[in-house]
Amino acid sequence: MIRVFIGFFTTKQIHDHVEQIASRWERYIKGNWVKPQNLHMTFQFVGEIEEPLLLSIVKSMQEVAQRQRPIDVKYKSLGVFPNLEKARVLWIGVSDGHEELKTLSRDIVRANKRIGVRDEGKPFHPHVTICRIKEFDRKKLRDMLKQYENTNFGTDKVDRLAIIKSSLTQVGPVYTIIEEFYFGG
């Protein structure tokens, strides 16, 4: 069994911002801050699958990528899932390109559903997770979200998608690209 998701690794531009946020706020927001090389957007979490299904996913994602045009995105503001009271995930949001990324995610989910991958049913919200929160000071977290609510964290061109293997280890997840497809549209 292989644990996989379909996603896009961010380019270096966002990395410095995340490191600055972490160094400034990690004493108030305790958790697992995402290493720069692991910053990504997840278009679909597939989960544990058998090797034969992986081959079908490769073909399916190749077809999606061939039809897709590159998407210019702007990273803007911070947010949390599920909400401020029970924050478990701290993320950087997407302003420009938001709707196009939602359409891309829907296309990916639909294509994979046709080959037998189940849909989690959760709505897709374009974001880059920067911390998996364990403990937090509610007032400091609220202040932080307010401080960064209109902050631009740079731009990116989403011009490919990847099938990514996720190996959970003692020191955090290790991500390995199985296949990557540049957009052809």
Secondary structure, 3 states (H helix, E strand, C coil): CEEEEEEEECCCHHHHHHHHHHHHHCCCEEEEECCHHHCEEEEEEEEEECHHHHHHHHHHHHHHHHHCCCEEEEEEEEEEECCCCCCCEEEEEECCCHHHHHHHHHHHHHHHHHCCCCCCCCCCCCEEEEEEEEEECHHHHHHHHHHCCCCEEEEEEECEEEEEEEEEECCEEEEEEEEEEECCC
